């Protein structure tokens, strides 16, 4: 992926210098957090499960989350190790391209794209959804319209989960931005409004549909990004597809439990995640990302 000389976003907040901040409870939806997989990095401890706050919220106690600390906005650069700053620059570059692509697509349909912020943190950080922790993996908080990411997740993605590559990382960012689009569209609120009105299994199914739509939106971004920049190289799409496969519920459960329990899925199977990403990639049409109709997933 030829990204080094591309424009970077101004919507990045770098909180890494104050990493490890704790307090405030788990992220909640109301502003709830919605994540790529909220992947607990307990792979080595014996289990991995994609905990989506859409389903987790029902078993949590307490009130709303704490507000995020005031931080200076701007490119995520500074006195960091060269390798980490390169990762921050990459994330900022990808975020900027999502701003351009979705800004153009929404403008062509008479709408205005409200750009999300992306927060880089280390260990833990407060959000409008409560406490955000690295062990959750990347997530989006609709309460403050921010994507939260500990860059160490990319190392986990590559080394622990078998999904290396810069475009695998770009897919992660684009997926979280997909959750921001859902928040703008009212999808997040509508799904949350079903809580308590349907069974846990039905709620899990809705959660899967939310995640697969975000995968599809990531594919739509990739389609238009490549069309506009031509910056993808051989193997890049395969990196994203592999990342989607490695974070499928069935793959994660099989690796951690040795068995698959479909009724507990909250993000979709590996095949579903790849299929919906590819649907968006091939079509470039967000209207093809309706995971909530009666078609099989």
N, C-alpha and C positions, 0 to 999 in steps of 0.2 A: 504494500500500500504506500503510494508516494504522497506522504502527508507533510514532510518536513517544512516546506516553504509555503504552506497554506495559511490563510488567515485564522487567527484564534479568537475565541469568544471572550467577551468582557463580562460574561455572566458566571464567573467562577469565583467561589469563595474558598480561600485556603486557610483551614483551621488546623493544619497539621502541627503547628508549633505548640498548640495547646491540647495535644492528644491525651486520651485517657480520662477525659472529663466524665464524671459519672453523676447519676442522680436523676430523678424525674420519672422513673418507670419505663416500661417497654413502650415502643412506638405504638400509637393507637390511630385508628381511623375514626374520624369525626372531624379532624384530620388523621386518618389511619395511614400507615405506610404501606405502599404496594411495591413489591420488589421482584427482581428477576427470578429469584428463587428463594429469597431469604434463607440462603443455604448455610446451615449450621456447620461450622468447620470442625465438627466432631467426627469426621470421617475416620480419623485414626482412633477415636474413642469408641467406635462401634455402631454409630448410626448417623445417617444423613437423611434429612427430610425437608422438603421445601415447605416451610411454614409460611403460608400467606396470611398476613394480618386480617384479611377479609374473613378467614375462618378462625383465626386465633383470638380475635377480639372477644368472642363469646365467653371465653374462659378467663378473661382478665378482669381484675378489679380496679377500682380507683376512678379518679376523675380525669380531666383533660390533661394534655401534656404541658410541659414547660415550654416557654418561648425560647427561640433560638438566640444565642448571644449576638451582640452587634459585632460585625467583622467588616473589615475593609474589602470592597469588591474590586475585582480586577483579574488579570491573567494570573494563573497559578504558578508563579515563578518565584524564585528567591534563593536563599542560602540553603538549598537542599543538595543532597548528593546528586551528581550528574545524572545517574541512571533514573533516579526518582523524578527529577525535574523533567527529564525527557518523557516519562510517563504522564506527568501532569500536562506538559505541552501537547502531547498526543490527545489526551482527553479533551482539552480545551479546543483543539482543532476539530475533533469530531463533533463536539457540541456546537461549534460555530456552523458546521455544515448542516446539522439538523435544523438550526435556526433559519438558514437560507432556504433549504428545501421546503420545510413546512410553512415558512412565511410565504413563499411563492405559491404553493399549492392552495393554501387557505385564501390568499388574496385573489387568486383566479376564480374562487367560488364566492367572492364577496364577503369574506370573513377576515378577521385580524388574528394573527398568531401571537399569543402572549408567551414570550420566551421564559422558560423556567431557569432557575439558578441551579448550579451544580456545586455541591459542597464537598471538598476534599477534607477528610479527617483521618485521625489515627486513633484506634482503640474504641473511643466512644465520644459522642457529642450530643448536645441537646437539640431537639427539633420541635416543631409545632405539634408533632405526633407523639412526643415523649422522648425517652432516651433512645438514641440510635447507636448500635454497637457493631463492630466489625464482623462478629460472628454471624450476623444476620445476612451478610452479603449486601450488595448494592440494593437500594430501595428508593422509592419515590414517596414523598409526604405531600398529600393533597392539601394539608392544612397550611403549608407555607409555599407550595408550588416549587419544591426543591428536590433535586436528585442528590442522594448521599452516597459517597463512595470512599472506601478505604482502598488505596492503590495496592495494598498487599493482597487484595482479592485476586488481582490478575496473576500473581504468582501461584495462588491456590488453584485458580482455573487451569493454569498450564501444567503445574507439577502434580497436583493431587487429583485433578479431574480429567487430565488428558486432553485439554483443549487449548493448546498454545496458539500464538499468532496475533498480529495486530488487528486483523479484522474480526477475530473472535472477541477481542476487547471492544472494538467499535460496535459490534452487535449488542454487547452488554449495555453500553451507553444508549444506543438507539432504542433498545427495549424499554429502558426506564423512561426515556422521552415519550415512548408510546403510552405509558401510563399517564403522563402529563396530558397528552391529547385526550385520553379517556376522561380525565378530570374536567377538561374544558368542555367536552361533549356532554357531560352529565352522566356518563356511564357509571363512574365510581359511586356517585350518590344513589343512582337507581338500584345498583346491586346491593349497596349497604342497606337500602330501605327494605330489602327482602329479609333482613335478619330478624329471626324470631317468628317469621311468618311461614317459613318452609323448614324442612328437615335438614339435619346436618349433611346428609348425603346430597341433597339438592343444592345446598349452599356450596359444597365442595365442587359440584358440577358447574355452578356459576363462576366460581373462582378459576376453574380451568378455562372457561370461555374468556374471562378477563385476560388471563395470561397469554392465551393463544392469539387474541386480537392484538395485544402489544407486540407479539412476535411478528404478526403480519404487518403491522405498522413499521416495524424495523426493516422488513423487506421492502416496503414501499419507499422508505428513505434510501435504502441501498440502491434501488433501481434509479431513482432520480439523481442521487449523488454521483453514481458512475456516469450517467448520461451527461451531467453537467461538468464533471471534472475529469473523467477518464482516469482516475487515480488508482483503480484496483489493478492488481497484478495477478498473474497466474497462481492459483491456489487460494486466493483470498476468500472467495465465496465458499470454498470447501471448509475453510477455517470456521466461518460463521455457522455453517451447517453442522459441523462437528461439535461446536459449542452447544448448539441447540439440542443435539442428540445426547450429549453428556449430562445435561441438566434435566432430562426427562424424568418424570416421577418413577417410571418403571425401572430405568437404568439406575437411578439413585437408590431405590429400595432394594433392587437385586444386589447391588454392591454392598449395601450396609446390613440388610436383613437376610439376604439369601432367598427372599421370596417377594412376590408382588401382591399388593392389596389394592386393587383398582378403586374400590369405594372410598379410599382415603386420598386419592389423587387430588391435588390442588393446582397443578400447573400443566398437566397433560403429559402424554407419553412422548418418548423421543421422536417417534414417527410423526406424531401430531405437531410437535414443535417445529420439526424440519419442514413439514408440509405447509404449515401456515406461514412460516417465514418465506418459503419459496413462492407461495401464492402471491404475497405482496411483492416479492422481487420480480416475478415474471410479469405481473400485470401493471405494477406501478400505480395501482388504483386503490385508494383507501376504501372505496365502496365495496371492494371485494373482500374486505376484512370483517364482514358481519358474522361473527361467531355465535350470535345469539338467535339465529333463525333455526328452522327445524332440520337443516341439513346435518348429516352425521359429521362429527368432528374428525 
